[in-house]
Amino acid sequence: MKVYVVDDDESVRRAIVRLLKSAGIAAQSFASAEEFLEADVPTGDACMVADVRLTGMSGLDLKEEMDKRGNAIPVIFITGHDAEGVRQQAKTLGAAAYFRKPVDAQALLDAISFIGHGMPT
């Protein structure tokens, strides 16, 4: 499985990619939703860790856009600005998981493992 990390905070991107690689998980990072969309990366056997609040298009908007394109990649949302409305919107969009920053490393790895072993539909 490959994990795409989309966060506009470089230190967060680096930390998550380091964590994933140390766990033997292939990872690639992007500084924005737009950068991810322009890359046109393969999303089969992949998931995404996306910040809810990004410069430009939000992580939630990115998930909606991917769904519109017929590419329903599982998304784990992370946020430093938790709010009930945001949690509800993420749930409505079919979030695979939702974590507040700082993200617990083991919980994130567990969520990715769960996705990799087939989430129930």
N, C-alpha and C positions, 0 to 999 in steps of 0.2 A: 504494500500500500504506500502511496505517496501522500504527503500532507503539504498543502499550500497554506502558508501563513501570510495573512494580509493585515498589516498594522502600520500606521504612520509613525509609530515610535520605534526608531531604529534599535534601541536597546531592548525593547520587548521582542522585536523580531529576532534579533540575534540570540537572546536567551531561549526562546522557544525552539528555534532551529537547533541550537546546541543540545538542548534537552532531547529532542527527537532523534538527532543523530547519535547521541550517546546510548539511546535505547534501540539503535539499529533500524530506525525508521527514516526513509528517504524524505527530505524536506526541501522546499523551495520557498523563498519569501518575496513579498511584493509590498511596496510602500503605499499603494493605493488600490482601490477597487478598479479604477480605470486602467492602471498598469496591469493588473491581473487579466482583465477582459481583453486588452490589446495583445497580451502574450498568447492567447488562444491555446492554452495548455491542454494536454489530454487529461480528462477527468474520470476515465474508467479506473476502477480500483484506487480511488483517491477520496480525500475529504479535505475540508478547509477549516482553518482556525481563523476567524475574522473578528476584528475589533468592531464593536457596534458603531462607535463614533470614529469616523475617518475624515480626513480633509477631502472635500469633494463628496463623491457618492458614499453613503454610509454602508456599513456592513449589511444592514437589513435590506437596503436598496440593491446591493450586490446579489444577495440571495434571491430577491424577487426577479432581477434581471436574468440570473442563471436559470431560474424556473421558466421564465418566458421563452428562453432560448431552447427549452426542452432538455436542459442539463441540470437535473435535480441533484447536484452534488451534496452530500451530507455536510452541514455546516455546524461547527461548534462556535458559538458566539462568546466573546470575552468583552468585558467592559470595566472601566474605572468609574463609570457614572450610572450605577444601578438605579432603576426606577421600575415600579410595578407596571407602568404602561409599556416600557421597553421589553420587560420580561414577557408580557402578554403578547406583544407583537412578534417577538422571536418564536414563541410557542406556536402562534398562529401560522407562522411561515414554515413550521416544521423543524425547528432547531433540533439538532442531534443532542446538544447539551448547551448549557449557559453557565458561565463562570464569571465571578467578580475578580478583578485584579486586586492584589497579586494572585495569580492562579496557582492553586496547589498542583505541583508537578505530577504527583502520582495520580490525582483525580483526572488530570488532563490525559495522561497516558492510558488510564483505564477507559476513558471515554473513546479515545482513538482505537484502542483494542476492541472495544465493544462494536464499533462501526466496522472494523476490519473483519470481524467474525459474523457480520450480517445482522443488522438491526432488524427487528420485526417491523413489518410494514403495516 
